[in-house]
Amino acid sequence: MAQFDVYPNPSTTSRAHYPYLVDIQSSLLSELTTRIVIPLGKRSALGGNAMQGLTPAISFAEQELLLLTPQISSVSEKQLQNPVGSLAHFRDQIVGALDMAITGI
């Protein structure tokens, strides 16, 4: 598992609005059985509104999605199978969104 890999959302309940999860956990914590993830969601999941800095727009799989930083969570690593891509090239936006959530800056 690599930081910023993207996985299909394993939840059949929320997958329609939040199709993917981004693994943001450092590889230094690979011994944990959980992974820290942020959902990628459709704009409609937020009523079409994005919060500048906190929920950056991400182009992935020919879709314009939002990184839903306020919905950060953890899942069992067993639920994350077969990454479908990487957002490593969005690293600055992802880390910036986390900074905004934690420090407000």
N, CA, C and O atoms as CSV, one atom per row, in Angstrom:
chain,resi,resn,atom,element,x,y,z
A,1,MET,N,N,0.844,-1.174,0.000
A,1,MET,CA,C,0.000,0.000,0.000
A,1,MET,C,C,0.889,1.238,0.000
A,1,MET,O,O,1.838,1.353,0.776
A,2,ALA,N,N,0.557,2.135,-0.877
A,2,ALA,CA,C,1.347,3.349,-0.977
A,2,ALA,C,C,0.501,4.577,-0.633
A,2,ALA,O,O,-0.694,4.639,-0.925
A,3,GLN,N,N,1.159,5.542,-0.006
A,3,GLN,CA,C,0.472,6.782,0.322
A,3,GLN,C,C,-0.060,7.424,-0.960
A,3,GLN,O,O,0.629,7.484,-1.978
A,4,PHE,N,N,-1.277,7.893,-0.883
A,4,PHE,CA,C,-2.007,8.564,-1.965
A,4,PHE,C,C,-2.554,7.607,-3.025
A,4,PHE,O,O,-3.033,8.055,-4.066
A,5,ASP,N,N,-2.491,6.298,-2.776
A,5,ASP,CA,C,-3.175,5.356,-3.666
A,5,ASP,C,C,-4.679,5.536,-3.515
A,5,ASP,O,O,-5.163,5.903,-2.444
A,6,VAL,N,N,-5.407,5.278,-4.581
A,6,VAL,CA,C,-6.860,5.428,-4.611
A,6,VAL,C,C,-7.481,4.039,-4.730
A,6,VAL,O,O,-7.045,3.217,-5.537
A,7,TYR,N,N,-8.499,3.792,-3.919
A,7,TYR,CA,C,-9.190,2.504,-3.890
A,7,TYR,C,C,-10.681,2.707,-4.103
A,7,TYR,O,O,-11.232,3.734,-3.705
A,8,PRO,N,N,-11.334,1.740,-4.723
A,8,PRO,CA,C,-12.799,1.813,-4.780
A,8,PRO,C,C,-13.358,1.778,-3.360
A,8,PRO,O,O,-12.844,1.060,-2.502
A,9,ASN,N,N,-14.396,2.545,-3.120
A,9,ASN,CA,C,-15.040,2.552,-1.813
A,9,ASN,C,C,-15.665,1.169,-1.579
A,9,ASN,O,O,-16.496,0.730,-2.374
A,10,PRO,N,N,-15.277,0.484,-0.508
A,10,PRO,CA,C,-15.824,-0.851,-0.258
A,10,PRO,C,C,-17.272,-0.843,0.243
A,10,PRO,O,O,-17.919,-1.891,0.274
A,11,SER,N,N,-17.783,0.321,0.634
A,11,SER,CA,C,-19.145,0.408,1.171
A,11,SER,C,C,-20.173,0.540,0.052
A,11,SER,O,O,-20.183,1.526,-0.685
A,12,THR,N,N,-21.024,-0.454,-0.061
A,12,THR,CA,C,-22.079,-0.385,-1.080
A,12,THR,C,C,-23.097,0.698,-0.742
A,12,THR,O,O,-23.794,1.190,-1.629
A,13,THR,N,N,-23.187,1.069,0.521
A,13,THR,CA,C,-24.137,2.094,0.948
A,13,THR,C,C,-23.734,3.487,0.475
A,13,THR,O,O,-24.583,4.258,0.028
A,14,SER,N,N,-22.462,3.812,0.569
A,14,SER,CA,C,-22.016,5.174,0.261
A,14,SER,C,C,-21.298,5.318,-1.084
A,14,SER,O,O,-20.980,6.435,-1.491
A,15,ARG,N,N,-21.044,4.227,-1.766
A,15,ARG,CA,C,-20.255,4.249,-3.001
A,15,ARG,C,C,-20.832,5.158,-4.086
A,15,ARG,O,O,-20.071,5.738,-4.861
A,16,ALA,N,N,-22.139,5.292,-4.160
A,16,ALA,CA,C,-22.744,6.121,-5.206
A,16,ALA,C,C,-22.311,7.583,-5.088
A,16,ALA,O,O,-22.083,8.246,-6.100
A,17,HIS,N,N,-22.197,8.086,-3.860
A,17,HIS,CA,C,-21.798,9.482,-3.650
A,17,HIS,C,C,-20.300,9.638,-3.420
A,17,HIS,O,O,-19.724,10.680,-3.733
A,18,TYR,N,N,-19.673,8.605,-2.875
A,18,TYR,CA,C,-18.249,8.622,-2.538
A,18,TYR,C,C,-17.581,7.408,-3.190
A,18,TYR,O,O,-17.337,6.408,-2.515
A,19,PRO,N,N,-17.285,7.481,-4.475
A,19,PRO,CA,C,-16.827,6.285,-5.195
A,19,PRO,C,C,-15.428,5.792,-4.826
A,19,PRO,O,O,-15.110,4.625,-5.056
A,20,TYR,N,N,-14.589,6.660,-4.258
A,20,TYR,CA,C,-13.206,6.265,-3.987
A,20,TYR,C,C,-12.747,6.724,-2.611
A,20,TYR,O,O,-13.296,7.660,-2.029
A,21,LEU,N,N,-11.717,6.035,-2.104
A,21,LEU,CA,C,-11.031,6.424,-0.874
A,21,LEU,C,C,-9.560,6.626,-1.207
A,21,LEU,O,O,-8.966,5.829,-1.933
A,22,VAL,N,N,-8.978,7.692,-0.677
A,22,VAL,CA,C,-7.558,7.975,-0.871
A,22,VAL,C,C,-6.826,7.602,0.410
A,22,VAL,O,O,-7.147,8.110,1.485
A,23,ASP,N,N,-5.853,6.725,0.297
A,23,ASP,CA,C,-5.030,6.322,1.435
A,23,ASP,C,C,-4.002,7.427,1.665
A,23,ASP,O,O,-3.150,7.674,0.812
A,24,ILE,N,N,-4.082,8.091,2.818
A,24,ILE,CA,C,-3.146,9.184,3.097
A,24,ILE,C,C,-2.096,8.805,4.137
A,24,ILE,O,O,-1.246,9.622,4.493
A,25,GLN,N,N,-2.155,7.581,4.618
A,25,GLN,CA,C,-1.272,7.166,5.712
A,25,GLN,C,C,0.159,6.980,5.235
A,25,GLN,O,O,0.399,6.462,4.144
A,26,SER,N,N,1.097,7.401,6.052
A,26,SER,CA,C,2.517,7.248,5.751
A,26,SER,C,C,2.907,5.773,5.720
A,26,SER,O,O,2.398,4.962,6.494
A,27,SER,N,N,3.806,5.451,4.823
A,27,SER,CA,C,4.302,4.073,4.751
A,27,SER,C,C,5.098,3.701,5.998
A,27,SER,O,O,5.346,2.519,6.237
A,28,LEU,N,N,5.501,4.682,6.793
A,28,LEU,CA,C,6.205,4.393,8.044
A,28,LEU,C,C,5.296,3.691,9.053
A,28,LEU,O,O,5.776,3.100,10.020
A,29,LEU,N,N,3.986,3.758,8.826
A,29,LEU,CA,C,3.019,3.130,9.729
A,29,LEU,C,C,2.434,1.858,9.122
A,29,LEU,O,O,1.280,1.517,9.380
A,30,SER,N,N,3.219,1.166,8.329
A,30,SER,CA,C,2.724,0.001,7.595
A,30,SER,C,C,2.365,-1.191,8.490
A,30,SER,O,O,1.673,-2.103,8.040
A,31,GLU,N,N,2.817,-1.200,9.730
A,31,GLU,CA,C,2.500,-2.318,10.614
A,31,GLU,C,C,1.096,-2.231,11.208
A,31,GLU,O,O,0.598,-3.206,11.772
A,32,LEU,N,N,0.459,-1.074,11.086
A,32,LEU,CA,C,-0.918,-0.944,11.568
A,32,LEU,C,C,-1.852,-1.737,10.661
A,32,LEU,O,O,-1.586,-1.886,9.468
A,33,THR,N,N,-2.933,-2.239,11.221
A,33,THR,CA,C,-3.901,-2.999,10.414
A,33,THR,C,C,-5.006,-2.119,9.859
A,33,THR,O,O,-5.928,-2.598,9.199
A,34,THR,N,N,-4.902,-0.814,10.139
A,34,THR,CA,C,-5.869,0.144,9.598
A,34,THR,C,C,-5.129,1.148,8.725
A,34,THR,O,O,-3.915,1.317,8.836
A,35,ARG,N,N,-5.888,1.810,7.854
A,35,ARG,CA,C,-5.341,2.856,7.000
A,35,ARG,C,C,-6.192,4.110,7.161
A,35,ARG,O,O,-7.418,4.032,7.240
A,36,ILE,N,N,-5.533,5.268,7.208
A,36,ILE,CA,C,-6.241,6.540,7.273
A,36,ILE,C,C,-6.601,6.927,5.845
A,36,ILE,O,O,-5.743,6.950,4.963
A,37,VAL,N,N,-7.881,7.231,5.625
A,37,VAL,CA,C,-8.361,7.514,4.274
A,37,VAL,C,C,-9.218,8.782,4.268
A,37,VAL,O,O,-9.778,9.189,5.285
A,38,ILE,N,N,-9.294,9.383,3.089
A,38,ILE,CA,C,-10.208,10.501,2.844
A,38,ILE,C,C,-11.048,10.109,1.629
A,38,ILE,O,O,-10.495,9.688,0.612
A,39,PRO,N,N,-12.362,10.239,1.717
A,39,PRO,CA,C,-13.193,9.908,0.560
A,39,PRO,C,C,-13.066,10.955,-0.549
A,39,PRO,O,O,-12.885,12.146,-0.293
A,40,LEU,N,N,-13.165,10.479,-1.763
A,40,LEU,CA,C,-13.343,11.345,-2.918
A,40,LEU,C,C,-14.822,11.297,-3.238
A,40,LEU,O,O,-15.378,10.221,-3.458
A,41,GLY,N,N,-15.454,12.439,-3.265
A,41,GLY,CA,C,-16.903,12.458,-3.467
A,41,GLY,C,C,-17.326,13.335,-4.619
A,41,GLY,O,O,-16.594,14.216,-5.069
A,42,LYS,N,N,-18.512,13.069,-5.074
A,42,LYS,CA,C,-19.118,13.874,-6.123
A,42,LYS,C,C,-19.556,15.208,-5.523
A,42,LYS,O,O,-19.932,15.275,-4.353
A,43,ARG,N,N,-19.507,16.248,-6.316
A,43,ARG,CA,C,-19.915,17.574,-5.830
A,43,ARG,C,C,-21.325,17.540,-5.236
A,43,ARG,O,O,-21.626,18.263,-4.287
A,44,SER,N,N,-22.170,16.706,-5.796
A,44,SER,CA,C,-23.552,16.619,-5.307
A,44,SER,C,C,-23.605,16.157,-3.851
A,44,SER,O,O,-24.581,16.432,-3.152
A,45,ALA,N,N,-22.567,15.457,-3.387
A,45,ALA,CA,C,-22.523,15.013,-1.992
A,45,ALA,C,C,-22.415,16.191,-1.033
A,45,ALA,O,O,-22.753,16.067,0.144
A,46,LEU,N,N,-21.943,17.339,-1.534
A,46,LEU,CA,C,-21.844,18.547,-0.721
A,46,LEU,C,C,-22.797,19.620,-1.220
A,46,LEU,O,O,-22.602,20.807,-0.957
A,47,GLY,N,N,-23.811,19.206,-1.929
A,47,GLY,CA,C,-24.751,20.172,-2.479
A,47,GLY,C,C,-24.122,21.034,-3.560
A,47,GLY,O,O,-24.591,22.139,-3.830
A,48,GLY,N,N,-23.052,20.528,-4.184
A,48,GLY,CA,C,-22.379,21.250,-5.258
A,48,GLY,C,C,-21.357,22.259,-4.782
A,48,GLY,O,O,-20.698,22.902,-5.599
A,49,ASN,N,N,-21.213,22.411,-3.466
A,49,ASN,CA,C,-20.299,23.414,-2.923
A,49,ASN,C,C,-18.986,22.793,-2.474
A,49,ASN,O,O,-18.956,21.706,-1.897
A,50,ALA,N,N,-17.909,23.502,-2.749
A,50,ALA,CA,C,-16.591,23.100,-2.263
A,50,ALA,C,C,-16.098,24.187,-1.320
A,50,ALA,O,O,-16.410,25.364,-1.499
A,51,MET,N,N,-15.336,23.789,-0.327
A,51,MET,CA,C,-14.746,24.745,0.604
A,51,MET,C,C,-13.291,24.943,0.186
A,51,MET,O,O,-12.491,24.009,0.241
A,52,GLN,N,N,-12.955,26.149,-0.227
A,52,GLN,CA,C,-11.625,26.423,-0.740
A,52,GLN,C,C,-10.553,25.969,0.245
A,52,GLN,O,O,-10.590,26.319,1.424
A,53,GLY,N,N,-9.612,25.196,-0.247
A,53,GLY,CA,C,-8.514,24.694,0.566
A,53,GLY,C,C,-8.834,23.421,1.312
A,53,GLY,O,O,-7.981,22.540,1.415
A,54,LEU,N,N,-10.039,23.300,1.834
A,54,LEU,CA,C,-10.405,22.136,2.642
A,54,LEU,C,C,-10.901,20.965,1.803
A,54,LEU,O,O,-10.639,19.808,2.130
A,55,THR,N,N,-11.611,21.263,0.730
A,55,THR,CA,C,-12.160,20.206,-0.128
A,55,THR,C,C,-11.749,20.472,-1.581
A,55,THR,O,O,-12.589,20.815,-2.413
A,56,PRO,N,N,-10.462,20.313,-1.879
A,56,PRO,CA,C,-9.996,20.637,-3.236
A,56,PRO,C,C,-10.599,19.720,-4.295
A,56,PRO,O,O,-10.892,18.550,-4.050
A,57,ALA,N,N,-10.773,20.301,-5.482
A,57,ALA,CA,C,-11.250,19.521,-6.629
A,57,ALA,C,C,-10.105,18.643,-7.124
A,57,ALA,O,O,-8.962,19.084,-7.241
A,58,ILE,N,N,-10.442,17.399,-7.408
A,58,ILE,CA,C,-9.474,16.409,-7.880
A,58,ILE,C,C,-10.026,15.769,-9.146
A,58,ILE,O,O,-11.145,15.257,-9.146
A,59,SER,N,N,-9.264,15.795,-10.202
A,59,SER,CA,C,-9.661,15.089,-11.425
A,59,SER,C,C,-9.151,13.658,-11.326
A,59,SER,O,O,-7.950,13.421,-11.203
A,60,PHE,N,N,-10.080,12.708,-11.381
A,60,PHE,CA,C,-9.698,11.297,-11.302
A,60,PHE,C,C,-10.728,10.470,-12.048
A,60,PHE,O,O,-11.929,10.707,-11.927
A,61,ALA,N,N,-10.263,9.511,-12.811
A,61,ALA,CA,C,-11.125,8.585,-13.567
A,61,ALA,C,C,-12.153,9.352,-14.403
A,61,ALA,O,O,-13.335,9.011,-14.444
A,62,GLU,N,N,-11.661,10.395,-15.065
A,62,GLU,CA,C,-12.499,11.213,-15.943
A,62,GLU,C,C,-13.687,11.852,-15.214
A,62,GLU,O,O,-14.733,12.111,-15.809
A,63,GLN,N,N,-13.501,12.098,-13.924
A,63,GLN,CA,C,-14.528,12.752,-13.117
A,63,GLN,C,C,-13.892,13.903,-12.345
A,63,GLN,O,O,-12.708,13.868,-12.009
A,64,GLU,N,N,-14.687,14.902,-12.078
A,64,GLU,CA,C,-14.266,15.998,-11.203
A,64,GLU,C,C,-14.843,15.682,-9.826
A,64,GLU,O,O,-16.052,15.772,-9.614
A,65,LEU,N,N,-13.971,15.313,-8.901
A,65,LEU,CA,C,-14.391,14.918,-7.563
A,65,LEU,C,C,-13.819,15.888,-6.543
A,65,LEU,O,O,-12.930,16.680,-6.855
A,66,LEU,N,N,-14.332,15.820,-5.328
A,66,LEU,CA,C,-13.822,16.635,-4.234
A,66,LEU,C,C,-13.164,15.733,-3.197
A,66,LEU,O,O,-13.675,14.662,-2.872
A,67,LEU,N,N,-12.031,16.182,-2.688
A,67,LEU,CA,C,-11.385,15.504,-1.572
A,67,LEU,C,C,-12.129,15.951,-0.320
A,67,LEU,O,O,-12.031,17.112,0.078
A,68,LEU,N,N,-12.856,15.058,0.293
A,68,LEU,CA,C,-13.742,15.404,1.415
A,68,LEU,C,C,-13.004,15.265,2.742
A,68,LEU,O,O,-13.299,14.388,3.555
A,69,THR,N,N,-12.046,16.149,2.933
A,69,THR,CA,C,-11.173,16.121,4.101
A,69,THR,C,C,-11.928,16.064,5.426
A,69,THR,O,O,-11.480,15.356,6.327
A,70,PRO,N,N,-13.057,16.774,5.599
A,70,PRO,CA,C,-13.765,16.694,6.881
A,70,PRO,C,C,-14.292,15.287,7.191
A,70,PRO,O,O,-14.689,15.008,8.323
A,71,GLN,N,N,-14.296,14.414,6.199
A,71,GLN,CA,C,-14.794,13.056,6.411
A,71,GLN,C,C,-13.659,12.046,6.549
A,71,GLN,O,O,-13.849,10.855,6.300
A,72,ILE,N,N,-12.491,12.517,6.941
A,72,ILE,CA,C,-11.346,11.636,7.146
A,72,ILE,C,C,-11.734,10.518,8.121
A,72,ILE,O,O,-12.464,10.748,9.086
A,73,SER,N,N,-11.244,9.323,7.859
A,73,SER,CA,C,-11.560,8.189,8.740
A,73,SER,C,C,-10.496,7.115,8.571
A,73,SER,O,O,-9.502,7.305,7.870
A,74,SER,N,N,-10.722,6.009,9.213
A,74,SER,CA,C,-9.821,4.870,9.025
A,74,SER,C,C,-10.656,3.652,8.654
A,74,SER,O,O,-11.821,3.528,9.032
A,75,VAL,N,N,-10.030,2.769,7.910
A,75,VAL,CA,C,-10.663,1.506,7.527
A,75,VAL,C,C,-9.636,0.397,7.690
A,75,VAL,O,O,-8.430,0.644,7.697
A,76,SER,N,N,-10.117,-0.797,7.819
A,76,SER,CA,C,-9.232,-1.947,7.875
A,76,SER,C,C,-8.491,-2.056,6.546
A,76,SER,O,O,-9.088,-1.896,5.482
A,77,GLU,N,N,-7.201,-2.328,6.610
A,77,GLU,CA,C,-6.439,-2.462,5.368
A,77,GLU,C,C,-6.983,-3.594,4.497
A,77,GLU,O,O,-6.775,-3.594,3.283
A,78,LYS,N,N,-7.671,-4.549,5.100
A,78,LYS,CA,C,-8.256,-5.662,4.342
A,78,LYS,C,C,-9.368,-5.185,3.415
A,78,LYS,O,O,-9.677,-5.849,2.426
A,79,GLN,N,N,-9.975,-4.032,3.728
A,79,GLN,CA,C,-11.052,-3.501,2.892
A,79,GLN,C,C,-10.531,-2.783,1.656
A,79,GLN,O,O,-11.287,-2.521,0.721
A,80,LEU,N,N,-9.252,-2.469,1.650
A,80,LEU,CA,C,-8.663,-1.749,0.520
A,80,LEU,C,C,-7.914,-2.742,-0.360
A,80,LEU,O,O,-6.794,-3.149,-0.051
A,81,GLN,N,N,-8.539,-3.113,-1.435
A,81,GLN,CA,C,-7.961,-4.090,-2.357
A,81,GLN,C,C,-7.767,-3.457,-3.723
A,81,GLN,O,O,-8.619,-2.699,-4.185
A,82,ASN,N,N,-6.671,-3.758,-4.362
A,82,ASN,CA,C,-6.416,-3.362,-5.744
A,82,ASN,C,C,-6.592,-1.874,-6.008
A,82,ASN,O,O,-7.660,-1.444,-6.445
A,83,PRO,N,N,-5.566,-1.093,-5.749
A,83,PRO,CA,C,-5.663,0.339,-6.041
A,83,PRO,C,C,-5.957,0.563,-7.521
A,83,PRO,O,O,-5.503,-0.186,-8.385
A,84,VAL,N,N,-6.727,1.613,-7.787
A,84,VAL,CA,C,-7.106,1.920,-9.170
A,84,VAL,C,C,-6.361,3.147,-9.691
A,84,VAL,O,O,-6.617,3.604,-10.805
A,85,GLY,N,N,-5.452,3.674,-8.897
A,85,GLY,CA,C,-4.670,4.826,-9.323
A,85,GLY,C,C,-3.969,5.456,-8.147
A,85,GLY,O,O,-3.992,4.939,-7.029
A,86,SER,N,N,-3.345,6.584,-8.421
A,86,SER,CA,C,-2.615,7.312,-7.397
A,86,SER,C,C,-2.889,8.808,-7.545
A,86,SER,O,O,-3.075,9.321,-8.648
A,87,LEU,N,N,-2.907,9.483,-6.413
A,87,LEU,CA,C,-3.031,10.943,-6.410
A,87,LEU,C,C,-1.749,11.588,-5.895
A,87,LEU,O,O,-1.779,12.701,-5.369
A,88,ALA,N,N,-0.629,10.895,-6.044
A,88,ALA,CA,C,0.647,11.429,-5.578
A,88,ALA,C,C,0.934,12.795,-6.208
A,88,ALA,O,O,1.579,13.640,-5.586
A,89,HIS,N,N,0.466,13.011,-7.420
A,89,HIS,CA,C,0.682,14.294,-8.093
A,89,HIS,C,C,-0.192,15.413,-7.500
A,89,HIS,O,O,-0.010,16.581,-7.843
A,90,PHE,N,N,-1.134,15.066,-6.617
A,90,PHE,CA,C,-1.951,16.045,-5.892
A,90,PHE,C,C,-1.477,16.181,-4.444
A,90,PHE,O,O,-2.207,16.714,-3.607
A,91,ARG,N,N,-0.288,15.716,-4.142
A,91,ARG,CA,C,0.225,15.687,-2.773
A,91,ARG,C,C,0.085,17.045,-2.091
A,91,ARG,O,O,-0.404,17.118,-0.963
A,92,ASP,N,N,0.504,18.115,-2.753
A,92,ASP,CA,C,0.466,19.439,-2.129
A,92,ASP,C,C,-0.956,19.851,-1.752
A,92,ASP,O,O,-1.165,20.419,-0.680
A,93,GLN,N,N,-1.932,19.574,-2.611
A,93,GLN,CA,C,-3.317,19.916,-2.317
A,93,GLN,C,C,-3.856,19.078,-1.154
A,93,GLN,O,O,-4.585,19.588,-0.304
A,94,ILE,N,N,-3.496,17.795,-1.121
A,94,ILE,CA,C,-3.968,16.907,-0.055
A,94,ILE,C,C,-3.383,17.332,1.293
A,94,ILE,O,O,-4.111,17.456,2.278
A,95,VAL,N,N,-2.079,17.551,1.332
A,95,VAL,CA,C,-1.433,17.981,2.576
A,95,VAL,C,C,-1.946,19.361,2.980
A,95,VAL,O,O,-2.127,19.628,4.168
A,96,GLY,N,N,-2.179,20.228,2.018
A,96,GLY,CA,C,-2.740,21.542,2.311
A,96,GLY,C,C,-4.130,21.451,2.921
A,96,GLY,O,O,-4.458,22.205,3.837
A,97,ALA,N,N,-4.948,20.532,2.419
A,97,ALA,CA,C,-6.300,20.333,2.968
A,97,ALA,C,C,-6.219,19.809,4.403
A,97,ALA,O,O,-7.009,20.212,5.256
A,98,LEU,N,N,-5.278,18.924,4.665
A,98,LEU,CA,C,-5.094,18.418,6.032
A,98,LEU,C,C,-4.625,19.541,6.953
A,98,LEU,O,O,-5.095,19.650,8.086
A,99,ASP,N,N,-3.712,20.365,6.479
A,99,ASP,CA,C,-3.269,21.520,7.273
A,99,ASP,C,C,-4.427,22.449,7.596
A,99,ASP,O,O,-4.550,22.936,8.720
A,100,MET,N,N,-5.267,22.688,6.611
A,100,MET,CA,C,-6.439,23.556,6.815
A,100,MET,C,C,-7.354,22.968,7.894
A,100,MET,O,O,-7.858,23.691,8.754
A,101,ALA,N,N,-7.562,21.651,7.838
A,101,ALA,CA,C,-8.443,20.997,8.806
A,101,ALA,C,C,-7.870,21.052,10.221
A,101,ALA,O,O,-8.614,21.179,11.194
A,102,ILE,N,N,-6.553,20.957,10.329
A,102,ILE,CA,C,-5.930,20.882,11.643
A,102,ILE,C,C,-5.599,22.260,12.215
A,102,ILE,O,O,-5.831,22.528,13.394
A,103,THR,N,N,-5.055,23.125,11.365
A,103,THR,CA,C,-4.585,24.423,11.871
A,103,THR,C,C,-5.459,25.605,11.465
A,103,THR,O,O,-5.358,26.688,12.040
A,104,GLY,N,N,-6.322,25.389,10.466
A,104,GLY,CA,C,-7.138,26.476,9.965
A,104,GLY,C,C,-6.411,27.376,8.987
A,104,GLY,O,O,-6.932,28.404,8.557
A,105,ILE,N,N,-5.201,26.974,8.644
A,105,ILE,CA,C,-4.373,27.775,7.714
A,105,ILE,C,C,-4.163,27.000,6.430
A,105,ILE,O,O,-3.498,27.487,5.516
